[in-house]
Amino acid sequence: MSRAALLVLADGRFPAGGHAHSGGAEAAVKAGRVTGAASLEDFCRGRLHTAGLVAAALAAAAVLGVAPGELDAAADARTPSPALRVAARRLGRQLMRAARATWPSDELDAVARQFPKGAHQPVVLGLAARAAGLEPVDAAYCAAYESVSGPASATVRLLSLDPFDATGVLARLAPEVDLVVDRAVEAARRVADDGVDALPASSAPLLEVGAETHAAWAVRLFAS
């Protein structure tokens, strides 16, 4: 196993399509819930402990070998918004393309055939990490960090926020990312005994509502 593979997978330049998505930040900015660094930190904290926790657990479970079909169904059940389900599968399809080109494997090929329209992105992230020889904790870190780094980066563009302020937000959230990853990996390991119901199902109603509102906009900067 090469730890450098983790850097490749987590790199914002990895061609997985995430740059086109704001993680709900665009809708939050439009609604006035994110106006600067302080409110961005609150937004990212909420996202980390809900959507981020769920994504991290799904990714860790995929590395542990839980059936992709079961995980994808679990992801669907934890994503009430149709718009977010579409976005998650679109991101999953793009990530799968990048992962198969970077770490070719029979398992990735099989899952790509199983989900021609794309599996949920956290599930594919875990499978990519598995193909790269990484551990469940690595995939969980990728998912948890991505849940806050994406909105932070998007807000820099949406509000012309100082990039140093956005990076400061991520640094202050780092200890909480550690806690979320620990919870996610622990839950993923329980799936072997308790099934996918052991995975977190933390909800973020404003993210779900915002995603549906955002999907109806005629003009928007980000796809989600």
JORA-V243801 format. One record per residue. N is the residue number from 1. PSI is psi in radians with two decimals (none if undefined). OMEGA is omega in whole degrees, 0 to 359 (* if undefined). Layout:
# JORA-V243801
N:PSI:OMEGA, N:PSI:OMEGA
This chain:
# JORA-V243801
1:2.38:177, 2:2.14:177, 3:-0.39:178, 4:-0.45:178, 5:-0.58:177, 6:-0.69:179, 7:-0.67:178, 8:-0.82:184, 9:-0.63:183, 10:-0.15:182, 11:2.28:179, 12:-0.29:179, 13:-0.07:176, 14:2.23:190, 15:1.14:182, 16:0.01:175, 17:0.01:184, 18:-0.41:182, 19:-0.35:182, 20:0.00:184, 21:2.49:183, 22:-0.05:181, 23:0.52:179, 24:-0.10:183, 25:-0.65:183, 26:-0.76:178, 27:-0.65:180, 28:-0.66:177, 29:-0.80:181, 30:-0.62:181, 31:-0.08:179, 32:0.20:179, 33:-0.39:175, 34:2.02:183, 35:-0.15:182, 36:-2.91:186, 37:-0.71:183, 38:-0.82:180, 39:-0.50:173, 40:-0.72:179, 41:-0.74:178, 42:-0.76:180, 43:-0.84:182, 44:-0.64:179, 45:-0.79:179, 46:-0.72:180, 47:-0.70:180, 48:-0.78:186, 49:-0.03:178, 50:-1.52:180, 51:-0.65:180, 52:-0.74:178, 53:-0.78:180, 54:-0.82:181, 55:-0.72:181, 56:-0.70:179, 57:-0.72:178, 58:-0.76:181, 59:-0.77:179, 60:-0.70:180, 61:-0.62:178, 62:-0.69:177, 63:-0.61:181, 64:-0.08:175, 65:0.20:175, 66:2.46:185, 67:2.23:181, 68:-0.64:179, 69:-0.72:178, 70:-0.73:181, 71:-0.68:180, 72:-0.70:177, 73:-0.68:178, 74:-0.68:178, 75:-0.73:177, 76:-0.79:182, 77:-0.43:182, 78:0.15:182, 79:1.46:184, 80:-0.56:185, 81:2.12:175, 82:-0.66:180, 83:-0.69:179, 84:-0.60:177, 85:-0.72:178, 86:-0.79:181, 87:-0.72:181, 88:-0.67:180, 89:-0.61:177, 90:-0.77:177, 91:-0.65:178, 92:-0.68:179, 93:-0.75:179, 94:-0.71:178, 95:-0.66:179, 96:-0.72:178, 97:-0.80:181, 98:-0.72:182, 99:-0.74:181, 100:-0.58:178, 101:-0.51:186, 102:-0.76:182, 103:1.29:183, 104:2.36:178, 105:2.65:178, 106:-0.61:181, 107:-0.78:178, 108:-0.72:178, 109:-0.74:182, 110:-0.73:181, 111:-0.62:176, 112:-0.67:177, 113:-0.64:182, 114:-0.59:182, 115:1.33:183, 116:-0.45:178, 117:0.04:178, 118:2.36:170, 119:2.92:179, 120:2.44:186, 121:-0.78:180, 122:-0.58:178, 123:-0.80:179, 124:-0.65:178, 125:-0.77:178, 126:-0.69:178, 127:-0.65:177, 128:-0.75:178, 129:-0.70:178, 130:-0.76:179, 131:-0.51:180, 132:-0.04:179, 133:0.37:181, 134:3.01:183, 135:2.87:177, 136:-0.69:181, 137:-0.56:178, 138:-0.81:179, 139:-0.68:179, 140:-0.71:177, 141:-0.76:178, 142:-0.84:183, 143:-0.78:182, 144:-0.79:181, 145:-0.68:179, 146:-0.56:182, 147:-0.38:178, 148:-0.55:182, 149:-0.60:178, 150:-0.94:177, 151:-0.65:179, 152:-0.79:179, 153:-0.73:180, 154:-0.67:182, 155:-0.53:174, 156:-0.72:180, 157:-0.68:185, 158:-0.64:185, 159:0.04:189, 160:0.66:179, 161:2.48:178, 162:2.14:180, 163:-0.52:178, 164:-0.64:178, 165:-0.71:179, 166:-0.70:179, 167:-0.61:176, 168:-0.67:176, 169:-0.82:181, 170:-0.69:180, 171:-0.71:180, 172:-0.47:180, 173:-0.14:186, 174:-0.79:179, 175:-0.58:179, 176:-0.55:174, 177:-0.75:178, 178:-0.79:181, 179:-0.74:180, 180:-0.72:179, 181:-0.75:178, 182:-0.79:180, 183:-0.70:183, 184:-0.79:182, 185:-0.68:178, 186:-0.77:179, 187:-0.72:180, 188:-0.66:180, 189:-0.41:179, 190:-0.25:183, 191:-0.60:181, 192:-0.61:182, 193:-0.63:190, 194:-0.04:182, 195:3.14:186, 196:-0.20:176, 197:-0.25:177, 198:-0.27:181, 199:2.58:179, 200:2.64:177, 201:0.70:182, 202:2.34:184, 203:2.70:177, 204:1.40:187, 205:-0.67:181, 206:-0.59:175, 207:-0.73:181, 208:-0.82:180, 209:-0.75:180, 210:-0.65:180, 211:-0.70:179, 212:-0.70:177, 213:-0.80:182, 214:-0.69:182, 215:-0.38:182, 216:-0.10:181, 217:2.44:177, 218:-0.57:181, 219:2.25:179, 220:2.70:181, 221:-0.60:183, 222:2.72:180, 223:-0.46:178, 224:none:*
